[in-house]
Amino acid sequence: MFTGKLDQVLTRMRKRCLYRGIAKVPGVASASVSRAVNSEDIQVLARKYDFEIELINSKRECELDYNAATHGLPNRLVCTLRSHSCNTAWLHNGTIPCKRHAHVQRC
């Protein structure tokens, strides 16, 4: 069961955070989590370990991907491969436009 494995991962992660004195852990979950059959189970597990999970849309996901990959530097193109899609994002006039390419076939 997926949430069983997730429970194990979150247990280890929480222990590491406590060991390092980290009390609050913010996190994000893409729209796929909110559409998942066990979405409520995932959110319950996150709360169990005091993880603050923000459900984000694809635009916010692209912004986070871009900033994580480039540290906000301009003139970069970021491509994020997902299981069935690819997002491209770039910084343009202070905003980060995003284009989602759905149904990417696996190589």
N, C-alpha and C positions, 0 to 999 in steps of 0.2 A: 504494500500500500504506500502510495506517495507520501502521505502525511507522516507515516511512521519513519521514513528516511529523513524527512524534513525535521521531525522532532529530534532525531539524533544529531543532526547538523546544528540546530538551534541550541541544543543542550551544550555542545562543545563550544559554540561561539559565545554563549552567555558566560560560561566558566572562564573563558579567555578574557572577556571584557571585565568581569569582576576582578580577576587576577591583576589586571592592569589599571583598576580603579575607574573604569568607564561605567557610569551609571545609566545614561540614556543613549540608546542606539537608534538613530533615525534610519529609515529604509524606504525604498520605493518598490512598488509592484506595478507591472504594466497591466494594461487592460485585459490581457489574457488571464490574469489571476481572477479578476472580477467575473470573467465568463466561465471559469473552470467549474466543473461539477462540484468540487470540494472547496470552493472559495471560502465558505464560512469556516470550515475546518482550518484552513491556512491562517485566516485572520485570528481565530481563537488561539492557535499556537503562538502567533506573534505576540498577542497580548499576554499569554502565559509567561513569556520570557521578557516582558517589558520592552519589546521592540515596537517602536512607533512606525507603523507602515502607512505610507501615503499611496493611495491608488492614483496613478498618473495616466494621462492620455498620451497619445503618440507624439504630439507636439512637445510636451514636457520631456518625454523620453529622448527625443532628438536633441533638445537643448542640453540635457544632462550628458548624453553621449558626446556631443561636440565639446562641451567644456571639459569633460574628463580627458578627452583625447588631445586637446590643444591648449588647455589652460586659458581658454578664451582668446587666443591669438587670432587675428584676422587672416584672410586669404588662405584658408585651409578647407579642404573637402573631406568630410568624414563619412565613411560607409560602414554601417553596422549590419552585420549579417545575423539574421534571426533564423529560427527553424524553418519558416516558410515565407520569409520576406526579407527585404533589404531596405534599410533606411539610408538616405543621403541627407547630410546637413551641412550648411556653410554659414559663415557670418557675413551679413550684407546690411550695410547702413544701420548697424546697431541691433539688428534682429537676427534670429537664426531660423531661416526658412527650412522646411523639411519636406522631403518627398519620400513617400513610402512606395516601394515596388513590391507588390504582393505576388504570391504564387511563384517564388523563385524555385527552379528545379535544382535538385541536388546533383552534384557532379559525379 
